[in-house]
Amino acid sequence: MSKTSNLVAQSEETLPPTTASPSSSAPPSVPTHLIFPDGDVVMKSSDGKEFRVHSVILREASTVFRDMLKLPEGASRDQTPISMVEKSEVLDDLMRWLYPLPTAPTITTITHALDLFRAVEKFQIESHAIDGAFTAYINKQSNPLRSWALAARFGLVEARKSAVRRIIMTNGDLLDDCPTEMDIIDAKSYMKLLRVKRDAIIWARSIIITNLLDCDTCTRIPHTGTYQHARESTWHSKYRERISAGNPFETSLTSDLMAEMYVSAHGQGCCRDRFKPGGSYTRMMHDIRVNLQEVLKQAVHSECHGTKFI
């Protein structure tokens, strides 16, 4: 085997084993748009398909390809196929990303996504189009832990931010459905994620309870009209208990409607008046939501960039 072939066939980092699915089976032949008559490099996939492409495209896209395809001064390129460890569908997608072709690749399965992730990382390809395709695929995953694991492992910051935001806003610990992609994440990173979520929820609850105004009429001590040692109104107490038992980042929990429901069910007429348009309770809930968004923003930034959080 030639020196170039040895370089391409070097062992890759161990990731969870993947199983081929019908949707990711190899095409019967290489698409004609990836066999260029004037191509000066022939790449042979692990399943025997040959791609005739241009070395100038490969060299511009990847420093690894640049080193592989470097020729001594005055030497001509050998047309012997370069044996690759990647399957034909992976090479097909990589070439369609690198060439200005009208048909962009579509990632449809976890198996295919992992194979592409490996290849892009191995060849050190940097492309906004590739990052965008991976980010879109990751963001579509229903399980935010799967999204976070893939984004964290392959350094996709925007996809990771989106996943962390979803995880923090999810009412639960997500321990009942652990995706296989978590196998590529170290325990320390996962513990940090859980710690950030815990601290964000504690901080958010504190903000809500601190800024949750009570009705000054209802809290007067009977017969004295004073506020000293004032009692807590029923609606305020019950809503505070609901906040303490749930995830404060749930959108419905701090909505005007939710707070107004507690005031309507357990408050007095004076309390309900405060929820009229422009009333003090309406402004209060708006300010609480703004503060919670800032907490969420700081928590996401901390998890993704390793900065200190509260």
C-alpha positions as CSV (number, residue, x, y, z in Angstrom):
1,M,0.0,0.0,0.0
2,S,1.3,3.5,-0.9
3,K,2.2,6.1,1.7
4,T,-0.8,8.1,0.7
5,S,-3.1,5.2,1.1
6,N,-1.7,4.4,4.5
7,L,-2.4,8.0,5.6
8,V,-6.0,7.8,4.5
9,A,-6.6,4.3,6.1
10,Q,-5.2,5.2,9.5
11,S,-7.3,4.2,12.4
12,E,-10.1,6.5,13.6
13,E,-11.3,7.4,17.1
14,T,-13.6,4.8,18.5
15,L,-17.2,5.8,18.7
16,P,-20.3,3.8,19.4
17,P,-20.9,1.1,16.8
18,T,-23.4,2.0,14.2
19,T,-25.6,-0.4,12.2
20,A,-26.4,0.2,8.6
21,S,-30.0,0.9,7.7
22,P,-31.9,0.6,4.4
23,S,-31.9,4.4,4.0
24,S,-28.1,4.5,4.2
25,S,-27.3,1.7,1.8
26,A,-24.6,2.4,-0.9
27,P,-25.8,3.7,-4.3
28,P,-25.5,1.3,-7.3
29,S,-23.0,3.6,-8.9
30,V,-21.3,7.0,-8.4
31,P,-23.4,9.9,-9.6
32,T,-22.1,11.3,-12.9
33,H,-21.8,14.8,-11.4
34,L,-18.9,13.4,-9.2
35,I,-17.0,11.8,-12.1
36,F,-15.2,14.7,-13.8
37,P,-13.3,13.8,-17.0
38,D,-10.6,16.3,-16.3
39,G,-10.3,15.2,-12.6
40,D,-6.7,14.4,-11.6
41,V,-7.5,12.4,-8.4
42,V,-9.4,9.1,-8.1
43,M,-10.7,8.2,-4.7
44,K,-12.0,4.7,-4.1
45,S,-14.5,4.2,-1.4
46,S,-14.5,1.2,1.0
47,D,-17.4,-0.4,-1.0
48,G,-15.5,-0.1,-4.3
49,K,-16.9,3.1,-5.9
50,E,-14.5,5.4,-7.6
51,F,-14.8,9.2,-7.6
52,R,-12.7,11.2,-10.2
53,V,-12.4,14.7,-8.7
54,H,-10.0,17.7,-8.7
55,S,-7.1,18.0,-6.4
56,V,-7.4,21.8,-6.3
57,I,-10.8,21.5,-4.7
58,L,-9.7,19.0,-2.1
59,R,-6.6,21.0,-1.2
60,E,-8.5,24.2,-0.7
61,A,-11.1,22.4,1.5
62,S,-8.8,20.5,3.8
63,T,-5.3,20.7,5.1
64,V,-5.3,16.9,5.4
65,F,-6.0,16.6,1.7
66,R,-3.5,19.3,1.0
67,D,-0.7,17.2,2.6
68,M,-1.9,14.0,1.1
69,L,-1.9,15.4,-2.5
70,K,1.3,17.3,-2.3
71,L,3.6,16.5,-5.2
72,P,7.4,17.0,-5.6
73,E,8.2,19.8,-7.9
74,G,8.0,18.8,-11.6
75,A,6.3,15.5,-10.8
76,S,3.0,14.4,-12.5
77,R,0.1,13.0,-10.6
78,D,-0.4,9.3,-10.5
79,Q,-3.9,8.2,-11.5
80,T,-3.8,5.1,-9.2
81,P,-7.0,5.2,-7.1
82,I,-6.5,6.2,-3.5
83,S,-8.2,3.7,-1.2
84,M,-10.4,5.4,1.4
85,V,-12.0,3.9,4.5
86,E,-15.1,5.9,4.0
87,K,-18.2,4.4,2.3
88,S,-19.4,5.8,-1.0
89,E,-22.4,7.7,0.4
90,V,-20.1,9.5,2.8
91,L,-17.7,10.5,0.0
92,D,-20.6,11.5,-2.2
93,D,-21.9,13.9,0.5
94,L,-18.5,15.3,1.2
95,M,-17.9,16.1,-2.5
96,R,-21.3,17.6,-2.9
97,W,-20.6,19.9,0.0
98,L,-17.2,20.9,-1.4
99,Y,-18.2,21.4,-5.0
100,P,-20.7,24.2,-6.0
101,L,-23.4,21.7,-7.0
102,P,-27.2,22.4,-6.9
103,T,-28.0,19.3,-4.8
104,A,-27.0,19.6,-1.2
105,P,-26.7,16.4,1.0
106,T,-29.5,15.5,3.3
107,I,-28.7,13.9,6.6
108,T,-31.6,11.5,7.5
109,T,-30.2,8.9,10.0
110,I,-28.0,8.9,13.1
111,T,-25.8,6.3,11.5
112,H,-25.1,8.5,8.5
113,A,-24.7,11.6,10.6
114,L,-22.0,9.9,12.7
115,D,-20.1,8.6,9.6
116,L,-20.1,12.2,8.2
117,F,-19.1,13.7,11.5
118,R,-16.1,11.3,11.6
119,A,-15.0,12.1,8.0
120,V,-15.3,15.9,8.4
121,E,-13.3,15.8,11.7
122,K,-10.7,13.4,10.2
123,F,-10.1,15.5,7.1
124,Q,-10.3,18.8,9.1
125,I,-12.8,20.3,6.7
126,E,-14.2,23.7,7.7
127,S,-17.3,24.7,5.9
128,H,-20.3,26.9,6.9
129,A,-22.5,24.8,4.7
130,I,-21.5,21.6,6.5
131,D,-21.8,23.2,9.9
132,G,-25.2,24.5,8.9
133,A,-26.4,21.1,7.7
134,F,-25.2,19.3,10.9
135,T,-26.7,22.0,13.1
136,A,-30.1,21.7,11.4
137,Y,-30.1,17.9,11.7
138,I,-29.1,18.1,15.4
139,N,-31.7,20.7,16.2
140,K,-34.4,18.4,14.8
141,Q,-33.7,15.6,17.3
142,S,-36.6,15.1,19.7
143,N,-34.3,14.2,22.6
144,P,-32.3,17.3,23.6
145,L,-29.6,15.0,25.3
146,R,-28.9,13.4,21.9
147,S,-28.6,16.9,20.3
148,W,-26.3,18.1,23.1
149,A,-24.1,15.0,22.9
150,L,-23.5,15.3,19.2
151,A,-23.0,19.1,19.3
152,A,-20.6,18.9,22.2
153,R,-18.6,16.1,20.8
154,F,-18.1,17.7,17.4
155,G,-17.8,21.3,18.5
156,L,-20.9,22.8,17.0
157,V,-21.5,25.7,19.3
158,E,-24.8,27.0,18.1
159,A,-26.4,23.6,18.1
160,R,-25.0,23.0,21.6
161,K,-26.5,26.3,22.8
162,S,-29.9,25.3,21.4
163,A,-29.7,21.8,23.1
164,V,-28.6,23.2,26.5
165,R,-31.5,25.7,26.3
166,R,-34.0,22.9,25.7
167,I,-32.5,20.7,28.4
168,I,-32.7,23.5,31.0
169,M,-36.3,24.3,30.0
170,T,-37.3,20.6,30.1
171,N,-39.3,19.7,33.3
172,G,-37.4,16.6,34.2
173,D,-33.9,15.1,34.6
174,L,-34.0,13.2,31.2
175,L,-32.6,10.1,33.0
176,D,-35.3,7.7,31.7
177,D,-34.3,8.0,28.0
178,C,-30.5,8.1,27.6
179,P,-29.5,8.0,23.9
180,T,-26.6,5.9,22.7
181,E,-24.8,9.1,21.6
182,M,-24.1,9.8,25.3
183,D,-21.4,7.1,25.0
184,I,-19.2,9.6,23.3
185,I,-19.4,12.1,26.2
186,D,-17.3,11.9,29.3
187,A,-19.0,11.9,32.7
188,K,-17.4,15.2,33.8
189,S,-19.1,17.1,30.9
190,Y,-22.5,15.5,31.7
191,M,-22.2,16.3,35.4
192,K,-21.4,19.9,34.5
193,L,-24.5,20.1,32.3
194,L,-26.7,18.8,35.2
195,R,-25.1,21.2,37.6
196,V,-25.7,24.2,35.3
197,K,-29.4,23.2,35.0
198,R,-29.8,22.7,38.7
199,D,-28.2,26.1,39.5
200,A,-30.2,27.9,36.8
201,I,-33.5,26.5,38.2
202,I,-32.5,27.5,41.8
203,W,-31.6,31.0,40.7
204,A,-34.7,31.4,38.6
205,R,-37.0,30.3,41.4
206,S,-35.3,32.8,43.7
207,I,-35.9,35.6,41.2
208,I,-39.6,34.8,40.8
209,I,-40.3,34.5,44.6
210,T,-38.3,37.7,45.3
211,N,-40.1,39.7,42.7
212,L,-43.6,38.3,43.1
213,L,-45.5,41.1,44.6
214,D,-48.3,40.4,47.1
215,C,-51.5,42.5,47.4
216,D,-50.9,45.2,50.0
217,T,-54.6,45.3,50.8
218,C,-54.9,41.6,51.5
219,T,-51.7,41.4,53.6
220,R,-52.8,44.1,56.1
221,I,-53.2,42.8,59.6
222,P,-57.0,42.9,60.4
223,H,-58.1,45.8,62.7
224,T,-54.7,47.5,62.6
225,G,-54.2,48.3,59.0
226,T,-50.5,47.9,59.4
227,Y,-48.0,45.9,57.3
228,Q,-45.8,44.8,60.2
229,H,-45.7,41.0,60.4
230,A,-48.2,41.0,57.5
231,R,-49.7,37.7,56.5
232,E,-49.3,36.2,53.0
233,S,-52.3,36.2,50.7
234,T,-53.7,32.8,49.7
235,W,-53.0,33.3,45.9
236,H,-49.5,34.4,46.6
237,S,-48.8,31.3,48.8
238,K,-50.3,28.8,46.4
239,Y,-48.5,30.3,43.3
240,R,-45.2,30.3,45.2
241,E,-45.7,26.6,46.0
242,R,-46.4,25.9,42.3
243,I,-43.2,27.7,41.3
244,S,-41.1,25.8,43.9
245,A,-42.4,22.5,42.6
246,G,-41.9,23.1,38.9
247,N,-39.4,24.2,36.3
248,P,-39.5,28.1,36.3
249,F,-38.3,28.1,32.7
250,E,-41.5,26.5,31.5
251,T,-43.1,29.2,29.5
252,S,-46.6,28.6,30.8
253,L,-45.5,28.8,34.5
254,T,-44.7,32.5,34.4
255,S,-47.3,33.6,31.8
256,D,-49.8,36.3,32.7
257,L,-52.5,33.7,32.3
258,M,-51.0,31.3,34.9
259,A,-50.6,34.1,37.5
260,E,-54.0,35.5,36.8
261,M,-55.6,32.1,37.2
262,Y,-54.1,31.8,40.8
263,V,-55.3,35.4,41.6
264,S,-58.8,34.7,40.2
265,A,-59.1,31.4,42.1
266,H,-57.6,32.4,45.4
267,G,-57.4,36.2,45.5
268,Q,-59.8,39.1,46.2
269,G,-61.2,41.8,44.0
270,C,-58.4,44.1,44.9
271,C,-55.9,41.5,43.6
272,R,-57.7,40.9,40.4
273,D,-57.8,44.6,39.6
274,R,-54.0,44.6,39.5
275,F,-54.1,42.3,36.4
276,K,-55.9,44.9,34.3
277,P,-53.9,46.1,31.3
278,G,-51.0,48.1,32.5
279,G,-51.6,47.0,36.1
280,S,-48.8,46.4,38.6
281,Y,-49.1,42.5,38.3
282,T,-48.9,42.6,34.5
283,R,-45.7,44.7,34.7
284,M,-44.4,42.4,37.4
285,M,-44.8,39.2,35.3
286,H,-43.2,40.9,32.3
287,D,-40.1,41.9,34.4
288,I,-39.9,38.4,35.9
289,R,-39.8,36.8,32.4
290,V,-37.1,39.3,31.2
291,N,-35.0,38.3,34.2
292,L,-35.5,34.6,33.6
293,Q,-34.3,35.0,30.0
294,E,-31.1,36.6,31.2
295,V,-30.5,33.7,33.7
296,L,-31.1,31.2,30.9
297,K,-28.7,33.1,28.6
298,Q,-26.0,33.1,31.2
299,A,-26.5,29.4,32.0
300,V,-26.3,28.4,28.3
301,H,-23.1,30.5,27.9
302,S,-21.5,28.9,31.0
303,E,-22.2,25.4,29.8
304,C,-21.0,26.0,26.2
305,H,-17.9,28.1,26.9
306,G,-16.8,26.8,30.4
307,T,-17.3,30.2,32.1
308,K,-18.4,30.5,35.8
309,F,-22.1,30.5,36.5
310,I,-23.4,32.1,39.7
